[in-house]
Amino acid sequence: LSFNTHRSTGSTNSVAEEILEVDPDVVLLQEVDRRMLRTGNVDQAEVLADAVGMDGSFSTNLVSGSGQYGTLILSRYPIVQQGRISLVRSPRSEARGLQWVTLEVDGRAVRVYNTHLDATRPDVRLAQARQVAGVLAGDELPTVLGGDLNAWPGSAAVATIGAQLTDTWTAAGEGPEATSHGGRKIDYLFARDLEPVTSRVATSGASDHNRLWADLRLAPPDHCEKGSSSG
């Protein structure tokens, strides 16, 4: 599930309820506050992780006093590694990052990326997408990337990332595709070495974005050894 929570301005309880309605194994959230004055000094990352009963990894893009703002990955699978890569930006643009975690899924490592690209400048957004694509090109694990790309499906930014991963919506989308309340698709879930089974959009009353989710099938590992013969 990828979901821009709009800083949980509709309340963390309503965001948690909308996550649980989808019943996902992995959640990629954007616009999450931790102890920010504007959202009542609540640690939204901790509250949401507790409310849905998942492990959480928070990634900071902006610091304001004792508060932080960024992205959050929640998972029912163990999070065994985590990190963040700073994305390029213009001097006046908001800091953005590429959050990543490694999950242990039935004994196998799966990489999950979460990002939120620049909202106002297409040139900056494209430069960020190219940076993300470069990271993806060097990752050999089964991979999922999701987030708010602030870009239309036909944009250069989406095509740049789509050259590395499969857009789950293009492969298996069903129903209306709009993820913004403005009626456009700007949120995405991409995958590599996982088969998209279905992808759908669920409307949200808690945020200015709808929820985008996909079922992905991780292929079983090939246990055949070199030199073995079949019976």
Secondary structure, DSSP 8 states (H G I E B T S, - for coil): -EEE-GGGTT-HHHHHHHHHHH--SEEEEEEEEES-GGGTT-BHHHHHHHHHT-EEEEEEEEEETTEEEEEEEEESS-EEEEEEEE----TTS---EEEEEEEEETTEEEEEEEEE--SS-HHHHHHHHHHHHHHHHT--S-EEEEEE----TTSHHHHHHHTTSEEHHHHHB-S----BTTS---EEEEEESEEEEEEEEE--SSSSB-EEEEEEEE-------TT----
